[in-house]
Structure formats: C-alpha cells, structure tokens
Amino acid sequence: MVGAPGGRDLSESIALLGRIRRELGHAVVGQEEVVDQVLSCLVASGHVLLEGPPGLGKTLMVLALAQSFGGRFSRVQFTPDLMPADVTGHAVLDPTTGEFRIRKGPAFTNLLLADEINRAPAKTQAALLEVMQEMQVSIEGQALPLEGPYMVLATQNPLEHEGTYPLPEAQLDRFLMKVLIEHAKEKDEELAVVRKVTTDRSAERLDVSSVDEVASAKEILDLQAAAASLTVDERNLDYAVRIVRRTRRWPGIRVGAGPRGGIALVRVARARALLESRDYVTPDDIKGSALPVLRHRILLAPELEIEGRSPDDLLASLIDDVQAPRT
C-alpha cells in the first residue's frame, strides 16, 4: 500500500475521510454531493463559495465539519457597515502600559464562515484576500500567521441583488470551488429534513450533538498532504489544461479561466480521488470537478446573460467537447 506523508498509510487516510463523511451525514440530511464537494475543498486545502437560498443548512454543515475534527469555528455576518478590522482584528492601546496590543478578529480560527459575503463593500471583502492566499493577517505592519487547517466558507444568496456588492474577480479567484446548494429534489429527502429538525425540539436550533469528533487538526493536515501526494498521470494533467484553455475561446464566454483554474482542477481531482478511496486520479475526477472549479472563473457574453444562460450551461457543452484520455 502506498504510504502518505506524515507517517500515515494511505489506507488510514481513506478510512479517516470516510469516518468524517459519515459523521457529517448525521447532522446534514441529504445534500450528499454538496457535502462531498465541501470535503474535497477542505482536503485540497482550498476555500469554497457556497451559493444557494437561505435555510438549506450551510451554517449547520460548517459547524458539523468543525465538530468532526475538533476545529475552531467563527461566523461573521457580512453587512454594508462591516469594516475590515471587524474580520481580521486591530491594534488597541493598553492604558495601563501605554503600548498597543493586538486584538485578534474572527479570522483567527480553523473554519471561517463568511455569511452573505456579497453584502459587504469591496474594501471589507478585500480583507479576506491576504487571509485566503497567504494564511496570515497583517496588523500594524506585523504579519500574524494562521494555524492550519484553515478554510474560508463564504455564502451568498443568488435570489437577492438589492444591497449587494459583486465579488471582484481577484476575490472570486481565491475560492477553489463555487458550490451550488439547491432545494431537495425528492420529497422523501425534504421530509427527512423536516422530521429531523422538528423531532423533540421546540425551536429551530443548529444541533451537531450527533456528530462525534473522529479526527484532529493534525490529521486533517495529514489528509491534505496525502491528497497532494496522489499520482496524476501526464495525460490527465494535459486533459485539465485543455479544458481550461478551451474556456478562453469557447463561443459565448467573454473571459475564460486563467492558469489558476488548471491548478485548482488538479488539486480538487486529487481530493475527489481520495474521497473515492483511490490513490490515483482518473479522467472522471477531472471532469467531475470541472463545474465547481470553473463556474466562477468565467464571464459570459452580455447577450447570453440577458437570455438567462448560466455558466454551467456553456461549461457542460465545453467539457463534453474536450476529448478525455482513454484509460
């Protein structure tokens, strides 16, 4: 069996990931694909943008994920009057000593939920750029490192546009994946959600008591190292690059994905392979990761936006047009 970094056998990493996946299922009913995509993003050491209507368990999912490995969790409600220092922290004058001391903000955690991120102005959104890219916060010229594992999970509501600020391209590009959360397609799945939330409860509170701590922060870092060590065949690397390059000349796409899109595609494909209990990446891992990795990295032509076309519509056709390597 292939060994993983940190002294952990790869089979142990796969088993641990399976336990975390099962624990999340105890709190989050349905949404298996969304859970897998968020887990893939964590294992790939990335950040995720969650888009969907309110009330679909986004906060519950983050709480359950933190509970599963004993991680620290912070939630920031983004509003128009939120300041960058409200996220990162600031220096305050200690009257007893006459010296400035650092008061750390909610960004100093393991999982940061940036709720409705597009309700804050660009200067506040930009406070997360250094956090997401460098894993550090600069306050008064002092660079303060963040402890891993670290992941920003930002949410936005696709239905409301009044009082919102679009995320700049530089901000969007920092997110490894954009995951869409939708209402349950099957009645039985929605029935299970209603049953779980209303049984023996008088109020709708977020309950993660059914989630056991089955990992540690160090073991999550080991999982990330294990995923990064998985084999990616040269043909699959070429496949990922061909998909990304095709976005730059596909009809209807005004701006295609940059090189960071190809890097993200390979990182997520590795995590997806580990989630599927494999120590190698297949073309299906690349193809299955393409939509959440690329949908926020392209811009459509204005006429297609007017027609109501979505990035997924064009990407689906594009991906089908790019020939996958034969196994």
C-alpha positions as CSV (number, residue, x, y, z in Angstrom):
1,M,0.0,0.0,0.0
2,V,1.2,3.5,-0.9
3,G,2.4,5.5,2.1
4,A,1.2,9.0,2.8
5,P,3.2,11.9,4.2
6,G,3.2,12.3,8.0
7,G,3.8,8.5,8.5
8,R,0.1,7.7,7.8
9,D,-0.6,4.8,5.5
10,L,-2.9,5.9,2.6
11,S,-5.5,3.4,3.6
12,E,-5.7,5.0,7.0
13,S,-6.3,8.4,5.4
14,I,-9.0,7.0,3.2
15,A,-10.7,5.4,6.3
16,L,-10.4,8.6,8.3
17,L,-12.0,10.6,5.4
18,G,-14.8,8.0,5.3
19,R,-15.5,8.5,9.0
20,I,-15.6,12.3,8.7
21,R,-18.0,11.9,5.8
22,R,-20.3,9.6,7.8
23,E,-20.3,12.0,10.8
24,L,-21.4,14.9,8.6
25,G,-24.3,12.7,7.4
26,H,-25.5,12.5,11.0
27,A,-26.2,16.3,11.0
28,V,-26.7,17.2,7.4
29,V,-29.7,15.3,5.8
30,G,-29.4,14.9,2.0
31,Q,-27.1,17.2,0.1
32,E,-24.5,14.4,-0.3
33,E,-23.0,15.9,-3.3
34,V,-22.6,19.3,-1.6
35,V,-21.0,17.6,1.4
36,D,-18.6,15.7,-0.8
37,Q,-17.6,18.9,-2.6
38,V,-17.0,20.8,0.6
39,L,-15.0,17.9,2.0
40,S,-13.0,17.8,-1.3
41,C,-12.2,21.5,-0.9
42,L,-11.0,21.0,2.7
43,V,-8.8,18.1,1.7
44,A,-7.4,20.2,-1.3
45,S,-6.5,23.0,1.2
46,G,-8.9,25.4,-0.5
47,H,-11.7,27.8,0.2
48,V,-15.3,27.4,-1.0
49,L,-18.1,29.8,-2.1
50,L,-21.5,28.4,-1.3
51,E,-24.4,29.8,-3.3
52,G,-28.0,29.0,-2.5
53,P,-31.2,30.2,-0.9
54,P,-31.3,30.6,2.9
55,G,-32.4,27.8,5.1
56,L,-30.5,24.9,3.4
57,G,-28.1,24.1,6.2
58,K,-25.0,25.9,5.1
59,T,-24.1,27.0,8.7
60,L,-25.0,23.6,10.0
61,M,-22.7,21.9,7.6
62,V,-19.7,24.1,8.7
63,L,-20.5,23.6,12.4
64,A,-20.6,19.8,11.8
65,L,-17.4,19.8,9.9
66,A,-15.6,21.7,12.7
67,Q,-17.1,19.4,15.3
68,S,-15.8,16.3,13.4
69,F,-12.2,17.2,13.9
70,G,-12.4,19.4,17.0
71,G,-11.6,22.5,15.0
72,R,-12.4,26.1,15.9
73,F,-15.3,27.8,14.1
74,S,-16.1,31.5,13.6
75,R,-19.0,33.1,11.9
76,V,-19.1,36.7,10.5
77,Q,-22.4,38.2,9.2
78,F,-21.3,40.5,6.4
79,T,-23.2,43.7,6.3
80,P,-22.8,47.1,4.5
81,D,-21.3,48.7,7.6
82,L,-18.8,45.9,8.4
83,M,-15.2,47.1,8.5
84,P,-12.1,45.1,7.6
85,A,-10.9,45.2,11.2
86,D,-14.1,43.5,12.3
87,V,-12.9,40.5,10.4
88,T,-9.1,40.5,10.9
89,G,-8.7,42.3,14.2
90,H,-6.9,45.5,15.1
91,A,-4.4,47.1,17.5
92,V,-5.7,48.7,20.7
93,L,-3.9,51.0,23.1
94,D,-3.5,49.4,26.6
95,P,-3.9,52.3,29.0
96,T,-2.0,50.6,31.8
97,T,1.2,50.1,29.8
98,G,0.8,52.8,27.1
99,E,1.5,50.2,24.5
100,F,-0.5,48.8,21.6
101,R,-1.6,45.2,21.7
102,I,-3.2,43.1,19.0
103,R,-6.8,42.1,19.4
104,K,-7.4,39.2,17.0
105,G,-10.6,39.1,15.0
106,P,-12.8,36.1,14.0
107,A,-10.4,35.3,11.1
108,F,-8.2,33.6,13.6
109,T,-9.9,30.2,13.5
110,N,-9.9,26.9,11.5
111,L,-13.2,27.3,9.7
112,L,-14.4,30.9,9.0
113,L,-18.0,31.2,7.8
114,A,-18.3,34.5,5.9
115,D,-22.1,34.7,5.7
116,E,-23.6,36.6,2.8
117,I,-20.2,37.9,1.8
118,N,-21.6,40.0,-1.0
119,R,-23.5,42.2,1.4
120,A,-20.2,43.9,2.5
121,P,-18.4,46.5,0.3
122,A,-15.3,45.7,-1.6
123,K,-12.8,47.0,1.0
124,T,-14.2,44.6,3.6
125,Q,-14.3,41.7,1.1
126,A,-10.6,42.5,0.3
127,A,-9.7,41.9,4.0
128,L,-10.0,38.2,3.2
129,L,-7.6,38.3,0.2
130,E,-4.4,38.0,2.4
131,V,-6.2,35.6,4.7
132,M,-7.1,33.2,1.9
133,Q,-3.9,33.5,-0.1
134,E,-1.1,33.9,2.4
135,M,-2.8,32.3,5.5
136,Q,-1.8,35.3,7.6
137,V,-3.2,38.6,8.8
138,S,-1.2,41.9,8.8
139,I,-2.0,44.3,11.6
140,E,0.1,47.4,12.2
141,G,2.8,46.0,10.0
142,Q,3.0,42.8,11.9
143,A,2.3,39.5,10.0
144,L,0.4,37.1,12.1
145,P,0.2,33.5,10.8
146,L,-3.0,31.5,10.9
147,E,-2.9,27.9,12.1
148,G,-3.9,25.1,9.8
149,P,-6.1,23.6,8.7
150,Y,-7.7,26.8,7.5
151,M,-10.7,27.2,5.3
152,V,-13.0,30.1,4.4
153,L,-16.5,29.2,3.6
154,A,-18.4,32.1,2.1
155,T,-22.1,32.1,1.3
156,Q,-24.2,34.3,-0.9
157,N,-27.9,34.3,-1.8
158,P,-28.5,34.2,-5.6
159,L,-32.0,35.5,-5.4
160,E,-31.4,38.9,-3.9
161,H,-29.4,41.6,-5.6
162,E,-30.6,44.8,-3.8
163,G,-28.0,45.9,-1.3
164,T,-25.3,43.6,-2.5
165,Y,-21.8,44.1,-3.9
166,P,-20.5,41.8,-6.6
167,L,-17.3,40.0,-5.6
168,P,-14.2,41.2,-7.5
169,E,-12.6,38.8,-9.9
170,A,-9.5,38.7,-7.7
171,Q,-11.7,37.7,-4.7
172,L,-13.5,35.0,-6.7
173,D,-10.3,33.5,-8.0
174,R,-9.2,32.9,-4.4
175,F,-12.0,30.4,-4.0
176,L,-11.0,26.9,-5.1
177,M,-14.6,26.0,-5.7
178,K,-18.1,27.5,-6.1
179,V,-20.7,25.1,-4.9
180,L,-24.4,25.5,-5.7
181,I,-26.9,24.4,-3.0
182,E,-30.4,23.7,-4.1
183,H,-33.7,22.6,-2.5
184,A,-34.2,18.9,-2.2
185,K,-35.2,17.3,-5.5
186,E,-37.1,14.4,-3.8
187,K,-40.0,14.8,-1.4
188,D,-38.6,12.0,0.9
189,E,-35.4,13.9,1.3
190,E,-37.2,17.1,2.3
191,L,-39.5,15.1,4.6
192,A,-36.4,13.7,6.4
193,V,-35.1,17.2,7.0
194,V,-38.4,18.4,8.5
195,R,-38.6,15.2,10.6
196,K,-35.1,15.7,12.0
197,V,-35.4,19.4,12.8
198,T,-38.8,19.0,14.5
199,T,-38.4,15.8,16.5
200,D,-38.1,16.6,20.2
201,R,-37.3,20.2,19.6
202,S,-39.3,23.4,20.4
203,A,-37.1,25.7,18.4
204,E,-35.1,25.5,15.2
205,R,-31.6,25.4,16.7
206,L,-28.4,24.2,15.0
207,D,-27.7,20.8,16.6
208,V,-24.4,19.0,15.9
209,S,-24.6,16.8,19.1
210,S,-24.9,13.7,16.9
211,V,-21.5,14.5,15.3
212,D,-18.6,12.8,17.0
213,E,-15.0,14.1,16.9
214,V,-13.3,11.5,14.8
215,A,-10.2,13.4,13.8
216,S,-7.7,16.0,14.9
217,A,-6.5,19.2,13.3
218,K,-3.2,17.4,12.6
219,E,-4.9,14.5,11.0
220,I,-6.7,16.9,8.6
221,L,-3.3,18.3,7.7
222,D,-2.1,14.8,7.1
223,L,-5.2,14.2,4.8
224,Q,-4.3,17.3,2.8
225,A,-0.7,16.1,2.5
226,A,-1.9,12.6,1.4
227,A,-4.1,14.2,-1.3
228,A,-1.3,16.3,-2.6
229,S,0.9,13.1,-3.0
230,L,-1.6,11.3,-5.2
231,T,-0.4,10.3,-8.7
232,V,-1.7,12.4,-11.6
233,D,-0.9,10.9,-15.0
234,E,0.6,13.3,-17.6
235,R,-2.4,12.7,-19.8
236,N,-4.8,13.8,-17.1
237,L,-2.7,16.9,-16.5
238,D,-3.0,17.6,-20.2
239,Y,-6.7,17.0,-20.1
240,A,-7.2,19.5,-17.3
241,V,-5.2,22.1,-19.1
242,R,-7.1,21.5,-22.4
243,I,-10.4,22.1,-20.6
244,V,-9.2,25.4,-19.0
245,R,-7.7,26.7,-22.3
246,R,-10.9,25.9,-24.2
247,T,-12.8,28.3,-21.9
248,R,-10.7,31.2,-23.4
249,R,-12.0,30.6,-26.9
250,W,-15.5,29.0,-26.4
251,P,-18.4,30.8,-28.1
252,G,-20.4,32.8,-25.5
253,I,-17.6,33.0,-22.9
254,R,-16.2,36.6,-22.8
255,V,-13.4,35.9,-20.3
256,G,-12.0,32.4,-19.8
257,A,-10.3,30.8,-16.8
258,G,-6.6,31.6,-16.1
259,P,-3.8,29.1,-15.2
260,R,-5.0,29.1,-11.6
261,G,-8.1,27.3,-13.0
262,G,-6.0,24.3,-14.2
263,I,-4.1,24.2,-10.9
264,A,-7.4,24.2,-8.9
265,L,-8.8,21.5,-11.2
266,V,-5.9,19.1,-10.5
267,R,-6.0,19.8,-6.7
268,V,-9.7,19.1,-6.4
269,A,-9.4,16.0,-8.6
270,R,-6.8,14.6,-6.2
271,A,-9.1,15.2,-3.3
272,R,-12.0,13.6,-5.1
273,A,-9.9,10.5,-5.9
274,L,-9.0,10.2,-2.2
275,L,-12.7,10.6,-1.3
276,E,-13.4,7.7,-3.7
277,S,-10.8,5.5,-2.0
278,R,-8.2,5.7,-4.8
279,D,-4.5,6.6,-4.8
280,Y,-4.6,7.9,-8.4
281,V,-6.6,10.4,-10.4
282,T,-8.8,9.4,-13.3
283,P,-10.2,11.5,-16.2
284,D,-13.6,11.3,-14.4
285,D,-12.1,13.0,-11.4
286,I,-11.0,15.9,-13.7
287,K,-14.3,16.0,-15.5
288,G,-16.4,15.7,-12.3
289,S,-14.5,18.6,-10.7
290,A,-14.7,21.0,-13.6
291,L,-18.1,22.7,-12.9
292,P,-17.5,23.7,-9.3
293,V,-13.9,24.7,-10.1
294,L,-14.6,26.8,-13.2
295,R,-18.1,28.2,-13.0
296,H,-16.9,31.3,-11.0
297,R,-13.8,31.8,-13.2
298,I,-15.5,32.6,-16.4
299,L,-17.6,35.6,-17.6
300,L,-20.4,35.1,-20.2
301,A,-21.1,37.4,-23.1
302,P,-23.7,40.0,-22.2
303,E,-26.3,38.7,-24.7
304,L,-26.2,35.3,-23.1
305,E,-26.7,36.8,-19.6
306,I,-29.7,38.6,-20.9
307,E,-31.1,35.3,-22.3
308,G,-30.7,33.8,-18.8
309,R,-28.0,31.3,-19.7
310,S,-25.8,30.2,-16.9
311,P,-22.0,29.4,-16.8
312,D,-22.9,25.7,-16.2
313,D,-24.8,25.6,-19.5
314,L,-21.8,26.6,-21.5
315,L,-19.3,24.7,-19.4
316,A,-21.2,21.4,-19.7
317,S,-21.1,21.7,-23.5
318,L,-17.5,22.6,-23.5
319,I,-16.5,19.7,-21.2
320,D,-18.3,17.3,-23.4
321,D,-16.4,18.7,-26.4
322,V,-13.0,18.1,-24.9
323,Q,-11.8,14.6,-25.5
324,A,-10.8,12.7,-22.3
325,P,-7.8,10.5,-22.3
326,R,-8.5,6.8,-22.6
327,T,-7.7,4.7,-19.6
